[in-house]
């Protein structure tokens, strides 16, 4: 019998998704022998015009 203060565990959708992702990751590691990364950043060419970078350099030169 359960006591009055014992909580009943409930599995939420968030918990289910988290456990599913963990299991999938463990399966990939077992399959490939090492962790795989899905978020590969692409190499950004230095030759291409970059407004954000040039603005940052401009503001840095003004502060000096």
C-alpha positions as CSV (number, residue, x, y, z in Angstrom):
1,X,0.0,0.0,0.0
2,X,1.0,3.6,-0.7
3,X,1.3,6.1,2.1
4,X,-0.6,9.4,1.9
5,X,2.5,11.4,1.1
6,X,3.9,9.2,-1.7
7,X,3.6,10.9,-5.2
8,X,2.5,9.0,-8.3
9,X,5.1,9.4,-11.0
10,X,3.7,10.8,-14.3
11,X,5.6,10.7,-17.6
12,X,4.9,13.9,-19.5
13,X,5.3,14.4,-23.2
14,X,8.5,16.4,-22.6
15,X,10.0,13.5,-20.6
16,X,9.0,11.0,-23.3
17,X,10.7,13.1,-26.0
18,X,13.9,13.6,-24.0
19,X,14.1,9.9,-23.2
20,X,13.5,9.1,-26.9
21,X,16.3,11.5,-28.0
22,X,18.7,10.0,-25.5
23,X,18.0,6.5,-26.6
24,X,18.5,7.5,-30.3
25,X,21.8,9.1,-29.4
26,X,23.0,6.1,-27.5
27,X,22.0,3.9,-30.5
28,X,24.0,6.1,-32.9
29,X,27.0,6.0,-30.6
30,X,26.8,2.2,-30.5
31,X,26.3,2.0,-34.2
32,X,29.2,4.3,-35.2
33,X,31.5,3.8,-32.2
34,X,31.7,7.5,-31.4
35,X,29.2,10.4,-30.9
36,X,28.0,12.0,-34.1
37,X,27.2,15.7,-34.5
38,X,24.4,17.0,-36.6
39,X,25.1,20.7,-36.2
40,X,28.1,21.2,-38.4
41,X,28.9,24.9,-39.0
42,X,29.7,25.7,-42.6
43,X,33.0,27.5,-43.3
44,X,32.4,31.2,-43.9
45,X,34.6,32.6,-46.7
46,X,36.6,35.7,-45.7
47,X,36.3,37.1,-49.2
48,X,32.6,37.6,-49.0
49,X,31.2,41.0,-47.9
50,X,30.1,40.8,-44.3
51,X,28.1,43.9,-43.1
52,X,28.1,42.7,-39.5
53,X,31.8,42.1,-39.3
54,X,32.7,45.4,-41.1
55,X,30.4,47.3,-38.7
56,X,32.1,45.7,-35.7
57,X,35.5,46.6,-37.0
58,X,34.4,50.2,-37.8
59,X,32.9,50.7,-34.3
60,X,36.1,49.2,-32.7
61,X,38.3,51.7,-34.7
62,X,36.2,54.6,-33.5
63,X,36.5,53.7,-29.8
64,X,40.3,53.6,-30.0
